[in-house]
Amino acid sequence: NPTQVGTALQVFHNLGTLKDTIANVVDGYCTVLEENIKNALDIKVLTQPSLAVTRGGPGRAAMPTPGNTAAFRAALWTNMEKLMDQICAACGQVQHLQKVLTKKRDPVSHVCFIEEIVKDGQSDILYKFWTAVTQTLSSQFQSATDSSMFLKQAFEGEYPKLLRLYNDLWKRLQQYSQNTQRNFNTGGTTDLFAELQQMEEDTQDIFMQKNQDYDPEKALKDSLQQYEAAYLSKSLSRLFDPINLVFPPGGRNPPSSDELDSIIKTIASELNVAAVDPDLSLAVAKNVAKTIQLYGVKSEQLLSTQGDASQVIGPLTEGQRRNVAVVNSLYKLHQSVLKAVHDLMGSAVQPLLNSVGDSVEAIIITMHQEDFSGSLSSSGKPDVPCSLYMKELQGFIARVMSDYFRHFECFDFVFDNTEAMARRAIELFIRNASLIRPLGEGGKMRLAADFAQVPL
């Protein structure tokens, strides 16, 4: 409750201990989180069920037995999810505290409490707290994976899963910032908010505004750099392996259809797994480009460049047959990769298209809330150029195009995907327009004006 927090801060301010108290509170959160991180990555805790069954001898290291690796992984990811919840909760507490400090003023001196905390060039408490948390994450992850090969393999092998947890945490922090700011601006109580200074921008919240010198999201993900590098290296190996397998040394024939399908499935799988994060998708896409490049190099080595490859006198030679097979193989790879990439692009944009389509439909249906029963005016023209629902529809479409679709560089792809949605909207508009009742002469003219606005 902001009022209760503000009252407590006022007491500490009157006692002259506000700065030390805030420092102790923030340090306490940092200490608790450091302990939470250690516990989440503690190999002894993670392997405790298996150790309870088979006790290790003196000096034996704690590690999961081969049969319990799955249980170890499950326990690890459960711990990681709990850790993200704990970090989010602690950040929420510090955010809340900083917002009250930012707005609360002493009723006598009118000094803003946050000025007491950040004076003498000290950074704000949320920045200090977040820096400590991200540094602790980096150091504890490094220490834990250096001492446990199983942890290292888990984070490297399932890096997209770890990255998704981090992305979800970041989204939750941003959402909490928005909700907190909204509550402070609209849901205050009289005791505290009589003393608050309303601010147009909350410049103190690092989760909402990125400083040019400090990127809090990057600071969070810095602890994952080594696992990302290892994952991308293994991903490249997984992509290269099927190609090296179907192009053995001394081989003279291109891959069969089944072998080519296996390569395509591997490429599609790597792209799908990496879809949890845009940066990871881009990095894996670069690996896919290297894979296709390798396939091209291997195929080029199979081409026949001797004289029989260009002869046109006799029947098809063996060299020409091989060249035809290589070209067909490359063409199939080209088509299959394009389809896999196109399908992935489609699945990525489909949720947005569904939301836009639902919103357009909801706006069109509101035409039945308007009155079309009026008679024709003396001028013989409608009083307004178009109905309110049509203005709302045009405004919504313009905003969607400006805020969302204009950021896509693949204009043809966007056009192809929005074309079906546009056809559906026009069909829905005509169907609902034909059902409008009662419909007067003036309503007919206004409806005709609405039809004229549809192409716009």
C-alpha positions in Angstrom: 0.0 0.0 0.0 1.6 3.3 -1.0 0.1 5.1 1.9 1.6 2.7 4.5 5.0 2.8 2.7 4.9 6.6 2.6 4.1 6.8 6.3 6.9 4.5 7.2 9.3 6.5 5.0 8.2 9.7 6.7 9.0 8.1 10.1 12.5 7.1 9.0 13.0 10.6 7.5 12.0 12.3 10.8 14.5 10.0 12.6 17.3 10.9 10.1 17.8 7.3 9.1 16.0 7.2 5.8 19.1 6.7 3.6 20.6 4.0 5.8 17.2 2.2 6.1 16.7 2.1 2.4 20.2 0.9 1.8 19.7 -1.9 4.3 16.4 -2.9 2.7 17.9 -3.1 -0.8 21.0 -4.9 0.5 18.6 -7.4 2.2 16.8 -8.1 -1.0 20.1 -8.6 -2.8 21.3 -11.0 -0.1 18.1 -13.0 -0.2 18.2 -13.3 -4.0 21.9 -14.4 -3.9 20.9 -17.2 -1.6 18.0 -18.1 -3.8 20.3 -18.3 -6.9 22.7 -20.5 -5.0 19.9 -22.8 -3.9 18.4 -23.0 -7.3 21.8 -24.1 -8.8 22.9 -26.3 -5.9 23.8 -29.6 -7.4 23.5 -31.4 -4.0 19.9 -30.1 -3.7 19.1 -31.0 -7.3 20.4 -34.6 -6.9 19.0 -35.1 -3.4 16.3 -37.7 -4.4 18.9 -39.9 -6.1 21.4 -39.5 -3.3 18.8 -40.6 -0.8 18.5 -43.9 -2.6 22.2 -44.6 -3.1 24.5 -42.9 -0.6 27.8 -41.9 -2.1 31.0 -42.9 -0.4 33.3 -40.4 1.4 34.6 -37.8 -1.0 32.3 -38.8 -3.8 31.0 -35.9 -5.8 27.3 -35.2 -6.0 26.0 -35.9 -9.6 23.0 -37.5 -11.1 23.2 -41.1 -12.0 22.5 -42.0 -15.7 18.9 -43.2 -14.9 18.1 -40.0 -12.9 19.2 -37.4 -15.5 15.7 -36.7 -16.5 14.6 -36.1 -12.9 17.6 -33.9 -12.4 16.7 -31.8 -15.5 13.1 -31.5 -14.3 14.2 -30.4 -10.8 16.6 -27.9 -12.4 13.9 -26.2 -14.6 11.4 -26.2 -11.7 14.0 -24.4 -9.6 14.7 -21.9 -12.4 11.0 -21.1 -12.8 10.8 -20.5 -9.0 14.0 -18.3 -9.2 12.4 -16.1 -11.9 9.4 -15.7 -9.7 11.6 -14.7 -6.7 13.5 -12.2 -8.8 10.3 -10.7 -10.2 8.8 -10.4 -6.7 11.9 -8.7 -5.3 12.1 -6.3 -8.2 8.5 -5.5 -7.7 9.2 -4.6 -4.1 12.1 -2.3 -5.0 10.2 -0.7 -7.8 7.3 0.0 -5.5 9.6 1.5 -2.9 11.4 3.7 -5.5 8.1 5.0 -6.9 7.0 6.1 -3.4 10.4 7.7 -2.8 10.1 9.5 -6.2 6.7 11.0 -5.4 6.8 11.4 -1.6 7.8 14.8 -0.2 8.5 16.0 3.4 5.5 18.2 4.4 7.8 20.7 6.2 10.9 21.0 3.9 9.1 19.9 0.7 12.2 17.9 -0.2 11.5 14.8 -2.3 12.6 11.7 -0.6 14.4 10.3 -3.6 16.7 13.3 -3.6 17.9 12.2 -0.1 18.8 8.8 -1.5 20.5 9.7 -4.8 22.4 12.8 -3.7 26.2 13.0 -3.9 26.1 11.4 -7.3 24.8 8.0 -6.1 22.7 6.0 -8.5 19.0 5.4 -7.8 18.1 2.3 -5.8 16.5 0.4 -8.6 19.5 0.8 -10.8 21.8 -0.3 -7.9 19.6 -3.2 -7.1 19.3 -4.4 -10.7 23.1 -4.1 -11.2 23.7 -6.2 -8.1 21.1 -8.8 -9.2 22.5 -9.2 -12.8 26.1 -9.4 -11.5 25.1 -12.0 -9.0 23.4 -14.0 -11.7 26.5 -13.9 -13.9 28.9 -14.9 -11.1 26.7 -17.6 -9.6 25.9 -19.2 -13.0 29.6 -19.1 -13.9 30.6 -20.7 -10.6 27.9 -23.3 -10.7 28.5 -24.5 -14.3 32.3 -24.5 -13.8 31.8 -26.9 -10.9 29.1 -29.1 -12.5 29.3 -30.6 -15.9 25.6 -31.6 -15.7 24.5 -28.0 -15.1 26.7 -26.8 -17.9 25.3 -29.4 -20.3 21.7 -28.6 -19.3 22.1 -24.9 -19.9 23.9 -25.3 -23.1 21.7 -28.1 -24.5 18.4 -26.4 -23.5 19.5 -22.8 -23.9 16.3 -21.7 -25.7 14.3 -22.9 -22.7 16.6 -20.8 -20.4 16.3 -17.8 -22.6 12.6 -18.1 -22.7 12.5 -17.9 -18.9 14.6 -14.7 -19.0 12.4 -13.2 -21.7 9.3 -14.0 -19.7 10.9 -12.4 -16.6 11.7 -9.2 -18.5 8.1 -9.0 -19.9 6.7 -9.4 -16.4 9.0 -6.7 -15.0 7.9 -4.3 -17.8 4.2 -5.2 -17.2 4.6 -4.6 -13.5 6.1 -1.2 -14.2 3.2 -0.2 -16.3 0.7 -1.4 -13.8 2.4 0.3 -10.9 2.6 3.6 -12.7 -1.1 3.3 -13.6 -2.0 2.6 -10.0 0.0 5.5 -8.7 -1.6 7.9 -11.2 -5.2 6.7 -10.7 -5.6 4.7 -7.5 -4.0 6.8 -4.8 -5.5 7.5 -1.4 -5.9 11.0 0.1 -3.4 10.7 2.9 -0.4 10.1 0.7 -1.4 11.6 -2.6 -2.1 15.0 -1.1 1.7 15.2 -0.9 2.6 13.6 -4.2 3.9 15.5 -7.2 2.5 14.1 -10.3 5.1 13.4 -13.0 4.5 13.1 -16.7 7.3 10.6 -17.1 8.7 8.1 -14.7 12.3 8.6 -15.6 13.6 6.5 -12.7 12.1 3.2 -13.9 14.9 1.4 -15.8 12.6 -1.3 -17.0 10.5 1.1 -19.1 13.2 3.4 -20.5 16.5 2.3 -21.8 19.4 4.5 -21.0 21.9 5.0 -23.8 24.7 4.1 -21.4 23.0 1.1 -19.7 20.7 -1.5 -21.2 19.0 -3.4 -18.3 17.8 -6.2 -20.5 21.2 -6.8 -22.0 22.7 -6.7 -18.4 20.2 -9.5 -17.5 21.1 -11.6 -20.5 24.9 -11.2 -20.2 24.9 -14.1 -17.8 23.8 -16.3 -20.7 26.4 -15.4 -23.2 28.6 -18.5 -22.7 25.6 -20.8 -23.0 24.4 -19.1 -26.2 27.8 -19.5 -27.8 27.9 -23.2 -26.9 24.4 -23.7 -28.1 25.0 -22.0 -31.4 28.1 -24.1 -31.9 26.2 -27.3 -31.2 23.4 -26.1 -33.4 25.8 -25.6 -36.3 27.2 -29.1 -35.7 23.6 -30.6 -35.8 23.0 -28.8 -39.1 26.3 -29.9 -40.7 26.2 -33.5 -39.5 23.4 -34.7 -41.9 25.1 -33.0 -44.9 28.5 -34.5 -44.1 26.8 -37.8 -43.8 25.1 -37.7 -47.2 28.3 -36.4 -48.9 30.8 -39.1 -48.0 34.4 -38.7 -49.2 34.7 -40.1 -52.7 30.9 -40.1 -53.2 29.7 -39.3 -56.7 25.9 -39.0 -56.3 23.8 -36.2 -54.7 21.6 -37.1 -51.7 18.4 -39.0 -52.2 15.0 -37.5 -51.5 14.8 -39.1 -48.1 18.2 -37.8 -47.2 17.3 -34.4 -48.4 14.1 -34.5 -46.3 16.2 -35.3 -43.3 18.3 -32.2 -43.9 15.2 -30.0 -44.3 13.7 -31.4 -41.1 16.9 -30.6 -39.2 16.9 -27.0 -40.5 13.2 -26.5 -39.7 13.7 -28.0 -36.2 16.5 -25.6 -35.4 14.6 -22.6 -36.6 11.5 -23.6 -34.7 13.4 -24.1 -31.4 15.1 -20.7 -31.8 11.8 -18.9 -32.4 11.5 -18.1 -28.7 13.8 -15.0 -29.2 14.4 -12.7 -32.2 18.1 -12.4 -31.6 18.5 -16.2 -31.3 16.4 -16.7 -34.4 18.8 -14.4 -36.3 21.8 -16.2 -35.0 20.4 -19.7 -35.9 19.4 -18.3 -39.4 23.0 -17.4 -40.0 23.9 -21.0 -39.1 21.3 -22.2 -41.6 22.9 -19.9 -44.2 26.2 -21.6 -43.5 24.5 -25.0 -43.8 23.1 -24.2 -47.2 26.4 -22.8 -48.3 28.1 -26.1 -47.3 25.5 -28.0 -49.2 26.3 -25.9 -52.3 30.0 -26.5 -51.9 29.5 -30.3 -51.5 27.2 -30.3 -54.6 29.7 -28.3 -56.7 32.3 -31.0 -56.0 30.0 -33.6 -57.7 29.5 -31.6 -60.9 31.1 -33.0 -64.0 33.1 -30.4 -65.9 34.7 -32.7 -68.5 33.9 -32.6 -72.2 31.1 -35.2 -71.9 29.2 -32.8 -69.7 28.6 -30.4 -72.6 28.3 -32.8 -75.6 25.1 -32.7 -77.6 25.8 -35.3 -80.2 25.1 -38.6 -78.5 22.7 -39.6 -75.7 22.8 -38.3 -72.2 26.2 -39.2 -70.7 26.9 -40.3 -67.1 28.4 -36.9 -66.3 25.3 -35.1 -67.6 23.0 -37.4 -65.6 25.0 -36.6 -62.5 24.8 -32.8 -63.2 21.0 -33.1 -63.7 20.7 -34.9 -60.4 22.7 -32.2 -58.7 20.6 -29.5 -60.1 17.4 -31.3 -59.1 18.8 -31.8 -55.6 19.7 -28.1 -55.3 16.3 -27.1 -56.6 14.5 -29.3 -54.1 16.6 -27.9 -51.3 15.8 -24.4 -52.4 12.1 -25.0 -52.5 12.0 -26.9 -49.3 14.0 -24.3 -47.4 11.8 -21.5 -48.7 8.7 -23.4 -47.6 10.1 -24.0 -44.2 11.1 -20.4 -43.7 7.8 -19.1 -45.2 5.8 -21.4 -42.8 7.8 -20.1 -39.9 7.2 -16.5 -40.9 3.5 -17.3 -41.2 3.2 -18.8 -37.8 5.1 -15.9 -36.3 2.7 -13.3 -37.8 -0.5 -15.3 -37.5 -1.4 -14.3 -33.9 -1.2 -10.6 -34.8 -3.3 -11.2 -37.9 -5.9 -13.0 -35.8 -6.1 -10.1 -33.3 -6.4 -7.5 -36.1 -9.1 -9.6 -37.8 -11.1 -10.0 -34.6 -10.9 -6.3 -33.9 -12.0 -5.4 -37.5 -15.0 -7.8 -37.1 -15.9 -6.3 -33.8 -15.9 -2.7 -35.2 -17.9 -3.7 -38.3 -20.6 -5.3 -36.1 -21.2 -2.0 -34.3 -22.9 -0.7 -37.4 -26.1 -2.2 -36.0 -25.9 0.2 -33.0 -26.3 3.2 -35.3 -29.6 4.6 -36.6 -30.1 4.2 -40.3 -33.9 4.8 -40.2 -33.8 8.6 -40.9 -35.3 10.2 -43.9 -33.4 11.9 -46.7 -32.4 15.5 -46.0 -33.6 18.4 -48.1 -30.2 18.6 -49.8 -30.5 15.0 -50.9 -27.1 14.2 -49.4 -26.1 12.5 -46.1 -25.5 14.8 -43.2 -22.0 13.2 -42.6 -19.6 11.8 -45.1 -19.7 8.4 -43.4 -20.9 6.6 -40.2 -19.0 6.6 -36.9 -18.2 2.9 -37.2 -16.5 3.5 -40.6 -14.4 6.3 -39.1 -13.4 4.0 -36.3 -12.6 1.2 -38.7 -10.4 3.5 -40.9 -8.6 4.9 -37.9 -7.9 1.4 -36.5 -6.6 0.1 -39.8 -4.4 3.2 -40.2 -3.0 2.7 -36.7 -2.4 -1.0 -37.2 -0.5 -0.3 -40.5 1.6 2.4 -38.9 2.3 0.7 -35.5 2.8 -2.9 -36.6 2.9 -3.8 -40.3 5.1 -1.0 -41.5 8.0 -2.5 -39.5 8.1 -5.6 -41.7 10.6 -5.4 -44.5 8.9 -8.2 -46.5 6.1 -6.1 -48.1 4.9 -8.9 -50.4 4.6 -11.3 -47.5 2.6 -8.9 -45.5 0.4 -8.1 -48.4 -0.3 -11.7 -49.1 -1.2 -12.4 -45.5 -3.4 -9.3 -45.1 -5.2 -9.8 -48.4 -7.2 -12.7 -47.0 -8.1 -10.7 -44.0 -9.2 -7.8 -46.2 -11.4 -10.1 -48.2 -13.0 -11.4 -45.1 -13.6 -7.9 -43.8 -15.3 -6.8 -47.0 -17.5 -9.9 -47.1 -18.5 -9.3 -43.4 -19.2 -5.6 -44.1 -21.5 -6.4 -47.1 -23.3 -9.2 -45.1 -24.0 -7.0 -42.1 -24.9 -4.0 -44.2 -27.6 -6.1 -46.0 -29.1 -6.9 -42.6 -29.5 -3.4 -41.3 -33.1 -2.7 -40.3 -35.0 -0.3 -40.2 -33.4 1.4 -43.2 -34.8 4.8 -44.3 -33.9 6.8 -47.4 -31.4 8.9 -45.4 -29.9 5.7 -44.0 -29.5 4.3 -47.5 -27.6 7.4 -48.6 -25.3 7.2 -45.5 -24.8 3.5 -46.1 -23.9 4.2 -49.7 -21.3 6.7 -48.4 -19.9 4.0 -46.1 -19.5 1.7 -49.1 -17.6 4.5 -50.9 -15.2 4.7 -48.0 -14.4 1.0 -48.0 -11.6 1.2 -50.6 -9.9 3.9 -48.6 
